[in-house]
Amino acid sequence: IVDELNSALVYHVQNLLQENFLYWYRRNLQPILYRKKEVRPEIMNIVQENHADQIVTWKNGWFLQSPCFFVSRRKGVQNKVNKLNEYLYRSGKQQADNEIVNWFHTVGKGVLYVQPNDDPDVPFVAYSLDPRSAFVVKSFKPGNRPVYGVNVVIVDKTMLIDVYTEDTIFRLKGAYLGLSTTNDDFGRPMYQTMANEVLSVEPNILRHIPIIEYRYNSVNMGAFEGVCTVLDAINEIQSDRTDGVDQFIQSLAIAVNCEFPDETTAADIRKAGMIALRSIGENKAS
């Protein structure tokens, strides 16, 4: 199980970095924050229009206008279906659905976790997991049947991993290297994970994998991922537009053949918002 899990973690980390980029992009960590300006760098406005969050918020409201519930095409089972819907409501499934939809509109994937509960009025509970730390490994065979689900938690710099198959639950310990947040130059940070020890093995009494993966589309793209470059261009245009207004207001005065005190330096003239030009012989300053 350790070798199998480590093989899967290699691909998961690649997905994690892409998902993390989109997560922080929506939270305003966008390339415009690292804008550089060589001409008149003292006038450099950073204007950020967070259309990524606007897209996700609109999609969430459109997709979940009302809570999800089950219906049946068969007659005579409506009472059972209503009872199931009541259990789903009590289990927190509605809140989990809201979070899952928010996740897959943001990073392209949402993850649901379901576990049994001792309360007879609430026989099971449902939670939304962070897709950056939870994933499902599927078979390459037609139908792509789930093989096992994984949930990773970092506790005191130690990586604890739960692996669920249809008949067994493995609990492992591992290690990680690096940070999963985006670094300052907006590139991909160095991040590695590895499982190294099995802590416990126990039977899975559910006989089902309790981690379920929901994809926003067949290619795992978030709602705004395909237009990130357009959103970046909008930020650049708005920033340049604001710079243009500032540069007009703070336009430079040109002093032609003017005398300045001897102790005046070029920096003093620039600070005063002026440019000093001097004619040389018959060549007039212009």
Salt bridges, closest charged atoms under 4 A:
GLU19 OE2 - LYS109 NZ 3.50
GLU42 OE2 - ARG40 NE 3.26
GLU42 OE2 - ARG270 NH2 3.05
GLU49 OE1 - HIS51 NE2 2.75
ASP53 OD1 - ARG26 NE 2.91
GLU86 OE2 - ARG90 NE 3.09
ASP97 OD1 - LYS93 NZ 2.83
ASP130 OD2 - ARG132 NH2 2.77
ASP162 OD1 - ARG171 NH1 2.88
GLU166 OE2 - ARG145 NH2 2.63
GLU197 OE1 - LYS173 NZ 3.47
GLU202 OE1 - ARG171 NE 3.69
GLU213 OE2 - LYS109 NZ 3.48
GLU213 OE1 - ARG215 NE 3.87
GLU236 OE1 - ARG35 NE 3.80
ASP240 OD1 - ARG35 NH2 2.27
ASP243 OD2 - ARG35 NH2 2.83
GLU259 OE2 - ARG278 NH1 3.57
